[in-house]
Amino acid sequence: MLFTFKSATNADLIMHEKSAKEILALLGKSPDEARGIITVEQLPEAIATLQKAIVADKARPQETAASPSKKEADDEPPVSLARRAAPFVDMLERAAKAGEPVIWGV
């Protein structure tokens, strides 16, 4: 399943369910709700929360590569929270600057 985040300040942001639910949970939003909003008043806290989570994620040691016998040849390394959340943080920052909410599921 895909989540589509919308704001009047950006093009739609489409995110895979797993990443979207992780980010929504970090923001204190119910990841199981099909629809939601980050209000203009909530944007500064949401931005700060995600930036703190990104810093904490970067500080964690990266997973070591598994031996070839335990890992499929086609497996990709995990994508960091910083990379997954960057477009969303950008959307939140633009929305905050313009005084517009961010919504999903509509």
PAKETOR-501510 format. One record per atom (N, C-alpha, C, O, CB): residue in three letters; residue number from 0; x, z, y; atom name. Coordinates in nm, 3 decimals. Glycine has a CB too. Layout:
// residues N
ATOM   pavo   balo        c1        c3        c2   lonu
ATOM    ALA    NUM         X         Z         Y     CA
...
// end
This chain:
// residues 106
ATOM   pavo   balo        c1        c3        c2   lonu
ATOM    MET      0     0.083     0.000    -0.117      N
ATOM    MET      0     0.000     0.000     0.000     CA
ATOM    MET      0     0.089     0.000     0.125      C
ATOM    MET      0     0.200     0.053     0.123      O
ATOM    MET      0    -0.095     0.121    -0.001     CB
ATOM    LEU      1     0.039    -0.059     0.230      N
ATOM    LEU      1     0.110    -0.065     0.355     CA
ATOM    LEU      1     0.035     0.011     0.464      C
ATOM    LEU      1    -0.088     0.015     0.464      O
ATOM    LEU      1     0.133    -0.210     0.397     CB
ATOM    PHE      2     0.109     0.071     0.555      N
ATOM    PHE      2     0.051     0.135     0.672     CA
ATOM    PHE      2     0.082     0.046     0.791      C
ATOM    PHE      2     0.194    -0.004     0.804      O
ATOM    PHE      2     0.107     0.282     0.692     CB
ATOM    THR      3    -0.015     0.027     0.879      N
ATOM    THR      3     0.006    -0.048     1.001     CA
ATOM    THR      3    -0.015     0.045     1.119      C
ATOM    THR      3    -0.124     0.097     1.140      O
ATOM    THR      3    -0.089    -0.171     1.010     CB
ATOM    PHE      4     0.091     0.065     1.195      N
ATOM    PHE      4     0.086     0.148     1.315     CA
ATOM    PHE      4     0.067     0.056     1.435      C
ATOM    PHE      4     0.126    -0.051     1.443      O
ATOM    PHE      4     0.215     0.235     1.331     CB
ATOM    LYS      5    -0.019     0.100     1.528      N
ATOM    LYS      5    -0.053     0.017     1.643     CA
ATOM    LYS      5    -0.039     0.096     1.772      C
ATOM    LYS      5    -0.066     0.216     1.777      O
ATOM    LYS      5    -0.195    -0.038     1.630     CB
ATOM    SER      6     0.004     0.027     1.875      N
ATOM    SER      6     0.009     0.081     2.010     CA
ATOM    SER      6    -0.001    -0.036     2.106      C
ATOM    SER      6     0.042    -0.147     2.074      O
ATOM    SER      6     0.140     0.165     2.035     CB
ATOM    ALA      7    -0.058    -0.012     2.222      N
ATOM    ALA      7    -0.071    -0.118     2.322     CA
ATOM    ALA      7     0.065    -0.162     2.374      C
ATOM    ALA      7     0.075    -0.266     2.439      O
ATOM    ALA      7    -0.158    -0.071     2.437     CB
ATOM    THR      8     0.169    -0.085     2.347      N
ATOM    THR      8     0.302    -0.114     2.401     CA
ATOM    THR      8     0.391    -0.195     2.308      C
ATOM    THR      8     0.497    -0.241     2.350      O
ATOM    THR      8     0.371     0.014     2.435     CB
ATOM    ASN      9     0.352    -0.213     2.183      N
ATOM    ASN      9     0.436    -0.278     2.082     CA
ATOM    ASN      9     0.355    -0.374     1.998      C
ATOM    ASN      9     0.232    -0.372     1.997      O
ATOM    ASN      9     0.503    -0.174     1.994     CB
ATOM    ALA     10     0.428    -0.457     1.926      N
ATOM    ALA     10     0.366    -0.531     1.817     CA
ATOM    ALA     10     0.336    -0.430     1.706      C
ATOM    ALA     10     0.395    -0.322     1.703      O
ATOM    ALA     10     0.459    -0.649     1.765     CB
ATOM    ASP     11     0.246    -0.465     1.616      N
ATOM    ASP     11     0.214    -0.377     1.505     CA
ATOM    ASP     11     0.340    -0.348     1.423      C
ATOM    ASP     11     0.426    -0.435     1.406      O
ATOM    ASP     11     0.104    -0.439     1.415     CB
ATOM    LEU     12     0.349    -0.226     1.374      N
ATOM    LEU     12     0.461    -0.185     1.290     CA
ATOM    LEU     12     0.406    -0.162     1.150      C
ATOM    LEU     12     0.321    -0.075     1.130      O
ATOM    LEU     12     0.533    -0.056     1.346     CB
ATOM    ILE     13     0.454    -0.239     1.055      N
ATOM    ILE     13     0.407    -0.229     0.917     CA
ATOM    ILE     13     0.513    -0.158     0.835      C
ATOM    ILE     13     0.631    -0.193     0.840      O
ATOM    ILE     13     0.374    -0.369     0.858     CB
ATOM    MET     14     0.468    -0.058     0.759      N
ATOM    MET     14     0.562     0.026     0.684     CA
ATOM    MET     14     0.508     0.049     0.543      C
ATOM    MET     14     0.387     0.063     0.523      O
ATOM    MET     14     0.586     0.162     0.757     CB
ATOM    HIS     15     0.597     0.053     0.446      N
ATOM    HIS     15     0.557     0.085     0.309     CA
ATOM    HIS     15     0.500     0.226     0.304      C
ATOM    HIS     15     0.539     0.314     0.382      O
ATOM    HIS     15     0.677     0.072     0.212     CB
ATOM    GLU     16     0.408     0.246     0.213      N
ATOM    GLU     16     0.336     0.373     0.201     CA
ATOM    GLU     16     0.430     0.493     0.188      C
ATOM    GLU     16     0.411     0.594     0.255      O
ATOM    GLU     16     0.244     0.368     0.082     CB
ATOM    LYS     17     0.530     0.483     0.102      N
ATOM    LYS     17     0.619     0.598     0.078     CA
ATOM    LYS     17     0.688     0.641     0.206      C
ATOM    LYS     17     0.691     0.760     0.238      O
ATOM    LYS     17     0.723     0.563    -0.030     CB
ATOM    SER     18     0.744     0.547     0.280      N
ATOM    SER     18     0.813     0.579     0.405     CA
ATOM    SER     18     0.716     0.632     0.510      C
ATOM    SER     18     0.745     0.730     0.579      O
ATOM    SER     18     0.887     0.456     0.458     CB
ATOM    ALA     19     0.601     0.567     0.522      N
ATOM    ALA     19     0.501     0.610     0.621     CA
ATOM    ALA     19     0.453     0.752     0.592      C
ATOM    ALA     19     0.441     0.833     0.684      O
ATOM    ALA     19     0.381     0.513     0.621     CB
ATOM    LYS     20     0.426     0.782     0.467      N
ATOM    LYS     20     0.379     0.916     0.432     CA
ATOM    LYS     20     0.486     1.021     0.459      C
ATOM    LYS     20     0.455     1.131     0.504      O
ATOM    LYS     20     0.336     0.921     0.286     CB
ATOM    GLU     21     0.612     0.988     0.432      N
ATOM    GLU     21     0.721     1.081     0.459     CA
ATOM    GLU     21     0.729     1.111     0.609      C
ATOM    GLU     21     0.743     1.227     0.649      O
ATOM    GLU     21     0.855     1.025     0.407     CB
ATOM    ILE     22     0.721     1.007     0.690      N
ATOM    ILE     22     0.730     1.025     0.836     CA
ATOM    ILE     22     0.610     1.101     0.888      C
ATOM    ILE     22     0.625     1.190     0.972      O
ATOM    ILE     22     0.742     0.889     0.906     CB
ATOM    LEU     23     0.491     1.067     0.841      N
ATOM    LEU     23     0.371     1.138     0.887     CA
ATOM    LEU     23     0.377     1.286     0.849      C
ATOM    LEU     23     0.337     1.372     0.927      O
ATOM    LEU     23     0.244     1.073     0.827     CB
ATOM    ALA     24     0.426     1.315     0.730      N
ATOM    ALA     24     0.438     1.455     0.688     CA
ATOM    ALA     24     0.537     1.530     0.778      C
ATOM    ALA     24     0.512     1.645     0.813      O
ATOM    ALA     24     0.484     1.463     0.541     CB
ATOM    LEU     25     0.646     1.465     0.815      N
ATOM    LEU     25     0.743     1.528     0.907     CA
ATOM    LEU     25     0.677     1.562     1.040      C
ATOM    LEU     25     0.713     1.660     1.105      O
ATOM    LEU     25     0.864     1.434     0.930     CB
ATOM    LEU     26     0.581     1.479     1.081      N
ATOM    LEU     26     0.513     1.499     1.209     CA
ATOM    LEU     26     0.395     1.595     1.201      C
ATOM    LEU     26     0.328     1.622     1.300      O
ATOM    LEU     26     0.466     1.366     1.261     CB
ATOM    GLY     27     0.371     1.648     1.080      N
ATOM    GLY     27     0.260     1.741     1.064     CA
ATOM    GLY     27     0.125     1.672     1.054      C
ATOM    GLY     27     0.021     1.735     1.067      O
ATOM    GLY     27     0.257     1.838     1.179     CB
ATOM    LYS     28     0.127     1.542     1.030      N
ATOM    LYS     28     0.004     1.465     1.012     CA
ATOM    LYS     28    -0.023     1.455     0.862      C
ATOM    LYS     28     0.070     1.450     0.782      O
ATOM    LYS     28     0.014     1.323     1.078     CB
ATOM    SER     29    -0.149     1.451     0.826      N
ATOM    SER     29    -0.184     1.441     0.684     CA
ATOM    SER     29    -0.147     1.302     0.633      C
ATOM    SER     29    -0.204     1.203     0.678      O
ATOM    SER     29    -0.334     1.470     0.662     CB
ATOM    PRO     30    -0.053     1.294     0.541      N
ATOM    PRO     30    -0.015     1.162     0.490     CA
ATOM    PRO     30    -0.122     1.100     0.400      C
ATOM    PRO     30    -0.114     0.982     0.366      O
ATOM    PRO     30     0.115     1.173     0.413     CB
ATOM    ASP     31    -0.222     1.178     0.362      N
ATOM    ASP     31    -0.327     1.126     0.276     CA
ATOM    ASP     31    -0.445     1.071     0.355      C
ATOM    ASP     31    -0.535     1.009     0.297      O
ATOM    ASP     31    -0.375     1.234     0.183     CB
ATOM    GLU     32    -0.446     1.092     0.486      N
ATOM    GLU     32    -0.552     1.037     0.569     CA
ATOM    GLU     32    -0.527     0.888     0.591      C
ATOM    GLU     32    -0.415     0.848     0.623      O
ATOM    GLU     32    -0.561     1.112     0.705     CB
ATOM    ALA     33    -0.630     0.808     0.574      N
ATOM    ALA     33    -0.615     0.664     0.589     CA
ATOM    ALA     33    -0.607     0.623     0.736      C
ATOM    ALA     33    -0.557     0.515     0.768      O
ATOM    ALA     33    -0.730     0.592     0.522     CB
ATOM    ARG     34    -0.657     0.709     0.826      N
ATOM    ARG     34    -0.658     0.678     0.969     CA
ATOM    ARG     34    -0.605     0.798     1.047      C
ATOM    ARG     34    -0.620     0.913     1.005      O
ATOM    ARG     34    -0.800     0.640     1.016     CB
ATOM    GLY     35    -0.543     0.770     1.161      N
ATOM    GLY     35    -0.495     0.881     1.242     CA
ATOM    GLY     35    -0.446     0.836     1.377      C
ATOM    GLY     35    -0.444     0.717     1.409      O
ATOM    GLY     35    -0.387     0.954     1.170     CB
ATOM    ILE     36    -0.406     0.935     1.456      N
ATOM    ILE     36    -0.358     0.909     1.591     CA
ATOM    ILE     36    -0.250     1.009     1.628      C
ATOM    ILE     36    -0.256     1.126     1.590      O
ATOM    ILE     36    -0.474     0.914     1.693     CB
ATOM    ILE     37    -0.154     0.962     1.701      N
ATOM    ILE     37    -0.057     1.049     1.768     CA
ATOM    ILE     37    -0.091     1.033     1.915      C
ATOM    ILE     37    -0.066     0.928     1.975      O
ATOM    ILE     37     0.096     1.011     1.734     CB
ATOM    THR     38    -0.147     1.137     1.972      N
ATOM    THR     38    -0.193     1.129     2.110     CA
ATOM    THR     38    -0.075     1.126     2.207      C
ATOM    THR     38     0.038     1.157     2.170      O
ATOM    THR     38    -0.284     1.247     2.142     CB
ATOM    VAL     39    -0.105     1.088     2.329      N
ATOM    VAL     39    -0.001     1.083     2.432     CA
ATOM    VAL     39     0.064     1.220     2.447      C
ATOM    VAL     39     0.185     1.229     2.464      O
ATOM    VAL     39    -0.061     1.038     2.568     CB
ATOM    GLU     40    -0.015     1.327     2.439      N
ATOM    GLU     40     0.037     1.463     2.452     CA
ATOM    GLU     40     0.126     1.500     2.335      C
ATOM    GLU     40     0.217     1.582     2.352      O
ATOM    GLU     40    -0.078     1.561     2.463     CB
ATOM    GLN     41     0.105     1.443     2.218      N
ATOM    GLN     41     0.183     1.475     2.098     CA
ATOM    GLN     41     0.311     1.392     2.088      C
ATOM    GLN     41     0.400     1.426     2.010      O
ATOM    GLN     41     0.099     1.453     1.975     CB
ATOM    LEU     42     0.322     1.286     2.164      N
ATOM    LEU     42     0.436     1.194     2.150     CA
ATOM    LEU     42     0.572     1.260     2.174      C
ATOM    LEU     42     0.662     1.240     2.092      O
ATOM    LEU     42     0.419     1.081     2.246     CB
ATOM    PRO     43     0.592     1.337     2.282      N
ATOM    PRO     43     0.726     1.396     2.301     CA
ATOM    PRO     43     0.770     1.484     2.184      C
ATOM    PRO     43     0.886     1.477     2.142      O
ATOM    PRO     43     0.729     1.478     2.429     CB
ATOM    GLU     44     0.680     1.565     2.131      N
ATOM    GLU     44     0.715     1.650     2.017     CA
ATOM    GLU     44     0.742     1.566     1.893      C
ATOM    GLU     44     0.834     1.596     1.816      O
ATOM    GLU     44     0.602     1.751     1.989     CB
ATOM    ALA     45     0.663     1.460     1.873      N
ATOM    ALA     45     0.683     1.373     1.756     CA
ATOM    ALA     45     0.820     1.306     1.763      C
ATOM    ALA     45     0.889     1.297     1.662      O
ATOM    ALA     45     0.571     1.266     1.749     CB
ATOM    ILE     46     0.858     1.259     1.880      N
ATOM    ILE     46     0.988     1.195     1.897     CA
ATOM    ILE     46     1.100     1.295     1.867      C
ATOM    ILE     46     1.194     1.264     1.793      O
ATOM    ILE     46     1.003     1.138     2.040     CB
ATOM    ALA     47     1.090     1.413     1.924      N
ATOM    ALA     47     1.193     1.516     1.903     CA
ATOM    ALA     47     1.202     1.556     1.756      C
ATOM    ALA     47     1.311     1.574     1.703      O
ATOM    ALA     47     1.164     1.641     1.989     CB
ATOM    THR     48     1.088     1.570     1.690      N
ATOM    THR     48     1.086     1.607     1.548     CA
ATOM    THR     48     1.155     1.502     1.463      C
ATOM    THR     48     1.236     1.536     1.376      O
ATOM    THR     48     0.942     1.626     1.501     CB
ATOM    LEU     49     1.125     1.375     1.487      N
ATOM    LEU     49     1.188     1.269     1.409     CA
ATOM    LEU     49     1.338     1.261     1.438      C
ATOM    LEU     49     1.417     1.238     1.346      O
ATOM    LEU     49     1.121     1.134     1.438     CB
ATOM    GLN     50     1.376     1.278     1.562      N
ATOM    GLN     50     1.519     1.273     1.594     CA
ATOM    GLN     50     1.595     1.387     1.526      C
ATOM    GLN     50     1.707     1.366     1.480      O
ATOM    GLN     50     1.539     1.279     1.747     CB
ATOM    LYS     51     1.536     1.505     1.521      N
ATOM    LYS     51     1.599     1.618     1.450     CA
ATOM    LYS     51     1.609     1.589     1.301      C
ATOM    LYS     51     1.712     1.619     1.239      O
ATOM    LYS     51     1.519     1.748     1.474     CB
ATOM    ALA     52     1.504     1.531     1.243      N
ATOM    ALA     52     1.505     1.499     1.100     CA
ATOM    ALA     52     1.611     1.394     1.069      C
ATOM    ALA     52     1.676     1.399     0.964      O
ATOM    ALA     52     1.367     1.450     1.054     CB
ATOM    ILE     53     1.629     1.299     1.159      N
ATOM    ILE     53     1.730     1.195     1.140     CA
ATOM    ILE     53     1.870     1.256     1.144      C
ATOM    ILE     53     1.955     1.222     1.061      O
ATOM    ILE     53     1.716     1.086     1.249     CB
ATOM    VAL     54     1.894     1.345     1.240      N
ATOM    VAL     54     2.025     1.412     1.249     CA
ATOM    VAL     54     2.052     1.492     1.121      C
ATOM    VAL     54     2.163     1.488     1.067      O
ATOM    VAL     54     2.031     1.505     1.373     CB
ATOM    ALA     55     1.951     1.565     1.074      N
ATOM    ALA     55     1.966     1.645     0.951     CA
ATOM    ALA     55     1.992     1.554     0.831      C
ATOM    ALA     55     2.072     1.588     0.745      O
ATOM    ALA     55     1.840     1.731     0.927     CB
ATOM    ASP     56     1.924     1.440     0.825      N
ATOM    ASP     56     1.943     1.346     0.714     CA
ATOM    ASP     56     2.084     1.289     0.715      C
ATOM    ASP     56     2.146     1.274     0.610      O
ATOM    ASP     56     1.839     1.232     0.722     CB
ATOM    LYS     57     2.136     1.258     0.834      N
ATOM    LYS     57     2.272     1.204     0.844     CA
ATOM    LYS     57     2.376     1.307     0.804      C
ATOM    LYS     57     2.484     1.272     0.756      O
ATOM    LYS     57     2.299     1.155     0.985     CB
ATOM    ALA     58     2.344     1.436     0.825      N
ATOM    ALA     58     2.439     1.543     0.792     CA
ATOM    ALA     58     2.446     1.570     0.643      C
ATOM    ALA     58     2.545     1.627     0.595      O
ATOM    ALA     58     2.400     1.670     0.865     CB
ATOM    ARG     59     2.343     1.531     0.568      N
ATOM    ARG     59     2.345     1.551     0.422     CA
ATOM    ARG     59     2.445     1.457     0.357      C
ATOM    ARG     59     2.460     1.343     0.401      O
ATOM    ARG     59     2.205     1.529     0.362     CB
ATOM    PRO     60     2.513     1.504     0.253      N
ATOM    PRO     60     2.604     1.413     0.182     CA
ATOM    PRO     60     2.524     1.300     0.116      C
ATOM    PRO     60     2.416     1.323     0.060      O
ATOM    PRO     60     2.687     1.490     0.075     CB
ATOM    GLN     61     2.579     1.181     0.122      N
ATOM    GLN     61     2.512     1.066     0.061     CA
ATOM    GLN     61     2.525     1.075    -0.090      C
ATOM    GLN     61     2.621     1.132    -0.143      O
ATOM    GLN     61     2.572     0.934     0.114     CB
ATOM    GLU     62     2.426     1.016    -0.159      N
ATOM    GLU     62     2.430     1.015    -0.305     CA
ATOM    GLU     62     2.553     0.936    -0.351      C
ATOM    GLU     62     2.587     0.832    -0.294      O
ATOM    GLU     62     2.299     0.955    -0.365     CB
ATOM    THR     63     2.616     0.986    -0.454      N
ATOM    THR     63     2.728     0.912    -0.509     CA
ATOM    THR     63     2.676     0.803    -0.601      C
ATOM    THR     63     2.569     0.817    -0.660      O
ATOM    THR     63     2.825     1.006    -0.585     CB
ATOM    ALA     64     2.749     0.698    -0.611      N
ATOM    ALA     64     2.707     0.587    -0.695     CA
ATOM    ALA     64     2.707     0.631    -0.842      C
ATOM    ALA     64     2.801     0.694    -0.889      O
ATOM    ALA     64     2.800     0.464    -0.675     CB
ATOM    ALA     65     2.602     0.596    -0.909      N
ATOM    ALA     65     2.593     0.629    -1.052     CA
ATOM    ALA     65     2.681     0.532    -1.130      C
ATOM    ALA     65     2.713     0.423    -1.083      O
ATOM    ALA     65     2.445     0.622    -1.103     CB
ATOM    SER     66     2.720     0.575    -1.248      N
ATOM    SER     66     2.802     0.486    -1.330     CA
ATOM    SER     66     2.718     0.367    -1.372      C
ATOM    SER     66     2.595     0.378    -1.382      O
ATOM    SER     66     2.858     0.561    -1.455     CB
ATOM    PRO     67     2.780     0.252    -1.397      N
ATOM    PRO     67     2.706     0.132    -1.433     CA
ATOM    PRO     67     2.613     0.151    -1.553      C
ATOM    PRO     67     2.509     0.086    -1.560      O
ATOM    PRO     67     2.801     0.021    -1.461     CB
ATOM    SER     68     2.649     0.238    -1.645      N
ATOM    SER     68     2.565     0.257    -1.763     CA
ATOM    SER     68     2.434     0.329    -1.727      C
ATOM    SER     68     2.334     0.315    -1.798      O
ATOM    SER     68     2.641     0.336    -1.869     CB
ATOM    LYS     69     2.435     0.406    -1.618      N
ATOM    LYS     69     2.315     0.480    -1.579     CA
ATOM    LYS     69     2.236     0.409    -1.470      C
ATOM    LYS     69     2.127     0.452    -1.434      O
ATOM    LYS     69     2.353     0.619    -1.532     CB
ATOM    LYS     70     2.290     0.302    -1.418      N
ATOM    LYS     70     2.230     0.236    -1.303     CA
ATOM    LYS     70     2.208     0.089    -1.334      C
ATOM    LYS     70     2.296     0.022    -1.388      O
ATOM    LYS     70     2.317     0.253    -1.178     CB
ATOM    GLU     71     2.092     0.040    -1.301      N
ATOM    GLU     71     2.066    -0.102    -1.319     CA
ATOM    GLU     71     2.151    -0.181    -1.221      C
ATOM    GLU     71     2.179    -0.135    -1.110      O
ATOM    GLU     71     1.914    -0.133    -1.299     CB
ATOM    ALA     72     2.192    -0.298    -1.260      N
ATOM    ALA     72     2.277    -0.381    -1.176     CA
ATOM    ALA     72     2.206    -0.423    -1.047      C
ATOM    ALA     72     2.271    -0.446    -0.945      O
ATOM    ALA     72     2.322    -0.504    -1.253     CB
ATOM    ASP     73     2.074    -0.434    -1.051      N
ATOM    ASP     73     1.998    -0.480    -0.935     CA
ATOM    ASP     73     1.959    -0.367    -0.840      C
ATOM    ASP     73     1.904    -0.394    -0.733      O
ATOM    ASP     73     1.874    -0.552    -0.981     CB
ATOM    ASP     74     1.985    -0.242    -0.876      N
ATOM    ASP     74     1.946    -0.130    -0.790     CA
ATOM    ASP     74     2.019    -0.136    -0.657      C
ATOM    ASP     74     2.138    -0.164    -0.650      O
ATOM    ASP     74     1.974     0.004    -0.860     CB
ATOM    GLU     75     1.943    -0.110    -0.552      N
ATOM    GLU     75     1.999    -0.105    -0.417     CA
ATOM    GLU     75     2.025     0.041    -0.380      C
ATOM    GLU     75     1.958     0.130    -0.433      O
ATOM    GLU     75     1.903    -0.171    -0.314     CB
ATOM    PRO     76     2.120     0.067    -0.293      N
ATOM    PRO     76     2.141     0.205    -0.248     CA
ATOM    PRO     76     2.019     0.250    -0.167      C
ATOM    PRO     76     1.950     0.167    -0.109      O
ATOM    PRO     76     2.271     0.217    -0.163     CB
ATOM    PRO     77     1.993     0.380    -0.162      N
ATOM    PRO     77     1.877     0.428    -0.087     CA
ATOM    PRO     77     1.892     0.398     0.062      C
ATOM    PRO     77     2.002     0.397     0.116      O
ATOM    PRO     77     1.858     0.577    -0.110     CB
ATOM    VAL     78     1.779     0.374     0.127      N
ATOM    VAL     78     1.778     0.348     0.271     CA
ATOM    VAL     78     1.758     0.481     0.341      C
ATOM    VAL     78     1.666     0.556     0.308      O
ATOM    VAL     78     1.667     0.245     0.310     CB
ATOM    SER     79     1.843     0.511     0.437      N
ATOM    SER     79     1.839     0.640     0.505     CA
ATOM    SER     79     1.713     0.655     0.591      C
ATOM    SER     79     1.650     0.557     0.630      O
ATOM    SER     79     1.963     0.658     0.592     CB
ATOM    LEU     80     1.678     0.780     0.617      N
ATOM    LEU     80     1.566     0.809     0.706     CA
ATOM    LEU     80     1.591     0.747     0.843      C
ATOM    LEU     80     1.497     0.697     0.905      O
ATOM    LEU     80     1.543     0.962     0.718     CB
ATOM    ALA     81     1.713     0.750     0.890      N
ATOM    ALA     81     1.745     0.694     1.022     CA
ATOM    ALA     81     1.706     0.547     1.029      C
ATOM    ALA     81     1.649     0.502     1.128      O
ATOM    ALA     81     1.895     0.710     1.052     CB
ATOM    ARG     82     1.737     0.473     0.925      N
ATOM    ARG     82     1.702     0.330     0.924     CA
ATOM    ARG     82     1.553     0.307     0.910      C
ATOM    ARG     82     1.496     0.218     0.972      O
ATOM    ARG     82     1.776     0.258     0.811     CB
ATOM    ARG     83     1.489     0.389     0.826      N
ATOM    ARG     83     1.345     0.371     0.806     CA
ATOM    ARG     83     1.264     0.414     0.927      C
ATOM    ARG     83     1.161     0.354     0.958      O
ATOM    ARG     83     1.300     0.450     0.685     CB
ATOM    ALA     84     1.309     0.517     0.997      N
ATOM    ALA     84     1.232     0.573     1.108     CA
ATOM    ALA     84     1.264     0.509     1.242      C
ATOM    ALA     84     1.186     0.524     1.336      O
ATOM    ALA     84     1.256     0.720     1.117     CB
ATOM    ALA     85     1.375     0.438     1.255      N
ATOM    ALA     85     1.417     0.383     1.384     CA
ATOM    ALA     85     1.310     0.298     1.452      C
ATOM    ALA     85     1.285     0.318     1.571      O
ATOM    ALA     85     1.541     0.300     1.365     CB
ATOM    PRO     86     1.245     0.205     1.383      N
ATOM    PRO     86     1.141     0.126     1.451     CA
ATOM    PRO     86     1.023     0.213     1.495      C
ATOM    PRO     86     0.961     0.186     1.598      O
ATOM    PRO     86     1.092     0.014     1.359     CB
ATOM    PHE     87     0.993     0.316     1.418      N
ATOM    PHE     87     0.881     0.404     1.451     CA
ATOM    PHE     87     0.917     0.489     1.573      C
ATOM    PHE     87     0.833     0.508     1.662      O
ATOM    PHE     87     0.845     0.495     1.332     CB
ATOM    VAL     88     1.040     0.540     1.578      N
ATOM    VAL     88     1.084     0.618     1.695     CA
ATOM    VAL     88     1.079     0.530     1.819      C
ATOM    VAL     88     1.037     0.574     1.925      O
ATOM    VAL     88     1.227     0.675     1.673     CB
ATOM    ASP     89     1.123     0.406     1.806      N
ATOM    ASP     89     1.118     0.312     1.918     CA
ATOM    ASP     89     0.973     0.294     1.965      C
ATOM    ASP     89     0.947     0.294     2.085      O
ATOM    ASP     89     1.178     0.175     1.878     CB
ATOM    MET     90     0.882     0.278     1.872      N
ATOM    MET     90     0.740     0.263     1.908     CA
ATOM    MET     90     0.689     0.387     1.981      C
ATOM    MET     90     0.620     0.376     2.082      O
ATOM    MET     90     0.655     0.237     1.781     CB
ATOM    LEU     91     0.724     0.504     1.930      N
ATOM    LEU     91     0.680     0.629     1.993     CA
ATOM    LEU     91     0.737     0.641     2.135      C
ATOM    LEU     91     0.666     0.682     2.227      O
ATOM    LEU     91     0.722     0.750     1.908     CB
ATOM    GLU     92     0.863     0.607     2.152      N
ATOM    GLU     92     0.926     0.616     2.284     CA
ATOM    GLU     92     0.861     0.521     2.384      C
ATOM    GLU     92     0.836     0.559     2.498      O
ATOM    GLU     92     1.076     0.586     2.274     CB
ATOM    ARG     93     0.833     0.399     2.342      N
ATOM    ARG     93     0.766     0.303     2.430     CA
ATOM    ARG     93     0.624     0.349     2.464      C
ATOM    ARG     93     0.579     0.336     2.578      O
ATOM    ARG     93     0.762     0.163     2.365     CB
ATOM    ALA     94     0.556     0.401     2.365      N
ATOM    ALA     94     0.419     0.449     2.388     CA
ATOM    ALA     94     0.420     0.568     2.484      C
ATOM    ALA     94     0.334     0.577     2.572      O
ATOM    ALA     94     0.353     0.490     2.254     CB
ATOM    ALA     95     0.516     0.658     2.469      N
ATOM    ALA     95     0.525     0.774     2.558     CA
ATOM    ALA     95     0.553     0.728     2.701      C
ATOM    ALA     95     0.492     0.779     2.796      O
ATOM    ALA     95     0.636     0.870     2.511     CB
ATOM    LYS     96     0.643     0.633     2.717      N
ATOM    LYS     96     0.678     0.583     2.850     CA
ATOM    LYS     96     0.556     0.520     2.919      C
ATOM    LYS     96     0.539     0.533     3.040      O
ATOM    LYS     96     0.793     0.481     2.840     CB
ATOM    ALA     97     0.473     0.452     2.840      N
ATOM    ALA     97     0.356     0.383     2.896     CA
ATOM    ALA     97     0.230     0.471     2.898      C
ATOM    ALA     97     0.128     0.432     2.955      O
ATOM    ALA     97     0.328     0.257     2.816     CB
ATOM    GLY     98     0.238     0.589     2.836      N
ATOM    GLY     98     0.120     0.675     2.831     CA
ATOM    GLY     98     0.011     0.625     2.738      C
ATOM    GLY     98    -0.108     0.637     2.767      O
ATOM    GLY     98     0.064     0.691     2.968     CB
ATOM    GLU     99     0.053     0.568     2.625      N
ATOM    GLU     99    -0.041     0.511     2.527     CA
ATOM    GLU     99    -0.026     0.584     2.393      C
ATOM    GLU     99     0.086     0.622     2.356      O
ATOM    GLU     99    -0.015     0.357     2.509     CB
ATOM    PRO    100    -0.135     0.605     2.320      N
ATOM    PRO    100    -0.125     0.668     2.188     CA
ATOM    PRO    100    -0.077     0.568     2.082      C
ATOM    PRO    100    -0.072     0.447     2.105      O
ATOM    PRO    100    -0.260     0.727     2.146     CB
ATOM    VAL    101    -0.042     0.621     1.966      N
ATOM    VAL    101    -0.008     0.540     1.849     CA
ATOM    VAL    101    -0.113     0.572     1.743      C
ATOM    VAL    101    -0.139     0.688     1.714      O
ATOM    VAL    101     0.140     0.568     1.796     CB
ATOM    ILE    102    -0.172     0.468     1.686      N
ATOM    ILE    102    -0.278     0.486     1.586     CA
ATOM    ILE    102    -0.244     0.412     1.458      C
ATOM    ILE    102    -0.157     0.324     1.457      O
ATOM    ILE    102    -0.415     0.438     1.640     CB
ATOM    TRP    103    -0.312     0.448     1.350      N
ATOM    TRP    103    -0.296     0.373     1.224     CA
ATOM    TRP    103    -0.429     0.377     1.149      C
ATOM    TRP    103    -0.513     0.465     1.169      O
ATOM    TRP    103    -0.180     0.432     1.137     CB
ATOM    GLY    104    -0.444     0.279     1.062      N
ATOM    GLY    104    -0.561     0.273     0.975     CA
ATOM    GLY    104    -0.686     0.218     1.042      C
ATOM    GLY    104    -0.797     0.241     0.993      O
ATOM    GLY    104    -0.590     0.408     0.924     CB
ATOM    VAL    105    -0.671     0.147     1.152      N
ATOM    VAL    105    -0.789     0.089     1.219     CA
ATOM    VAL    105    -0.779    -0.060     1.223      C
ATOM    VAL    105    -0.869    -0.127     1.275      O
ATOM    VAL    105    -0.804     0.144     1.360     CB
// end
